Amino acid sequence: MIKFDFKKAKRAQELLRERVELKPLEVNPRLIGGCDLTFLNPYRNPTLGIGAFVVLKYPEMEVVEKRYEVMEVEIPYYPGFLAFRELPLLLKTFRKLKNKPNLIIVDGHGIAHPRGLGIAAHFGVVEKVPTIGCAKKLLYGKTEEPCSEKGCYEPIVEPKTGKTIGYTLRTRRGVKPVFVSAGNLITNEEAREWVLKLATKYRLPEPTRLAHNYLQEVRKGIISKNFPSRREKNGS
């Protein structure tokens, strides 16, 4: 197993954070990507990771491309350092896409991160693309519970500066909120608006929801191919 150097990782995040640009989108997105990642055994290191991308045409919400990639992952999960575990595989998968998206939704955080560089921001800086972090749980910052109606939101505030670093957003009436923050080349307000527009039927925005579903299909196929049941082994 690779020995993880926290000091170097923190320094890398601090340097990359200086390259994050929060500014209005330059192009109205026509292709929007969603990505997700899973492991055959998340409690074992090293383990086999599977990354998936789904690209949708907007506003039609039609799938134009799906890609997946597998790779051995050696770095365990450490809170605040998710990108070092997952980003290499997501980048490898992204670079296989023939239809490059104008905007990417990442299952994780953007600048709502202890050092301002969650996996969505990290991805956006490396690839120089607009990214949004949309997470199921809060990692960093202070926030309040938004009202129960769709579209309600509350700011996520940086505890030390009081600056808004994202939003707790209700995408469906009465369901748990998601935690949205800009990754790169987009504003926090635009990130919130796009997640709400893309959460057409479910809690999660369609690009990441479909990437998750596609990933589960791929994972099942890999497991059945590489780890057949005893019945299949015996030919019965």
Summary of the structure (lengths in Angstrom):
residues: 236
radius of gyration: 18.1
end to end distance: 38.8
largest distance: 65.1
contacts: 822
relative contact order: 0.17
helix: 30%
strand: 25%
